[in-house]
Structures are given as structure tokens and as C-alpha cells.
């Protein structure tokens, strides 16, 4: 049996997923970015030197 979206925090509209304020605890200074001109406005990982 699958797990419903409600069990893992609910469902958000695409517009909500494009807002940094909906990503508590995400590091948008060093790891993630949101840019309306990239990745359809959704968060994306930055390149990190290993």
C-alpha cells in the first residue's frame, strides 16, 4: 500500500513550490537556488566542489 501525500506533509501547488519560504531548513546560500529563469522556477542544486 502506498503512502498518501497527506502522510508526508501534504500537497502544494506548483506556485507554492516555487517560493523559497516554503522550504524551511534548506540552505539557499550554499546548496540550493530558486530562479524564475531556471528549472521552471523550482529549487535546484548548486554545483559543489568536492
C-alpha positions in Angstrom: 0.0 0.0 0.0 1.4 3.4 -0.9 1.8 6.4 1.4 -0.6 9.3 0.6 0.7 12.9 0.2 -1.1 13.8 3.4 1.2 11.5 5.4 4.3 13.2 4.2 3.4 16.8 4.6 0.6 17.5 2.2 0.3 18.6 -1.3 1.4 22.0 -2.5 0.5 23.8 -5.8 3.3 24.4 -8.3 3.2 28.1 -7.5 3.9 27.4 -3.8 6.8 25.1 -4.7 8.5 28.0 -6.5 8.6 30.1 -3.2 11.8 29.8 -1.1 9.6 30.5 2.0 8.1 27.0 1.7 11.5 25.3 2.2 12.2 25.6 5.9 15.7 24.5 6.8 17.0 24.4 3.2 20.3 26.2 2.6 19.7 28.7 -0.2 23.1 30.4 0.4 25.3 27.4 -0.2 23.4 24.4 -1.6 20.1 25.5 -3.3 18.8 28.3 -5.5 15.5 29.3 -6.8 15.5 31.4 -10.0 12.4 32.1 -12.1 14.5 31.8 -15.2 16.0 28.3 -14.4 14.4 24.9 -13.7 10.9 26.3 -14.3 11.3 28.3 -11.1 11.7 25.2 -8.9 14.6 24.8 -6.5 17.8 23.4 -8.0 21.1 22.2 -6.5 24.2 24.4 -7.0 27.4 22.9 -8.2 29.5 22.0 -5.2 33.2 21.4 -5.4 34.2 18.1 -3.8 
